[in-house]
Amino acid sequence: MLEQAGTMFDNMEAMTYRLKKKVYKERMGQFREKNQEILAEMTDFVERAEEQKRGEAAAQTAKAFADAVEARFAKRGKISGRSQMDINLFMIYFVFPAILLTQSEYAGLLADAVRDEWRGRFKNSAQLGYTTYEEIYNTFQEKFLGLF
């Protein structure tokens, strides 16, 4: 399950470079379009689980996702601190909001499971949190007097 999830991080540096309000909206659209099958696989697995086993299904999905990311970025079994910080930033700006934008009834449960797996597994991630696309988008400043 989710063997291709590491591809979500293709062009990670370019996607986070010089983010502004309009650019973020465009890049999020590109990210969601490119990764719609992976996001659907993640949410579908949780949705198909029996009601009492949804939490367990979300945890399994989160583990499979973290395994794929670790396989992509780990060198000699570890991800460097610098790389982990970049990955965490990408998770906050793109992966978590994209999960929540799936409109799945269980998107929040899945996002919580991914966050918890991430915090427990990766160095420098103990305080990792997430928010919605709308909250991030609204934090970007509009041009001030046309200057920037």
PyMOL commands that set and color helices and strands:
alter all, ss='L'
color gray80, all
select helices_A, chain A and resi 3-9+12-16+21-34+36-48+51-73+81-100+107-121+133-139
alter helices_A, ss='H'
color red, helices_A
deselect
rebuild
show_as cartoon
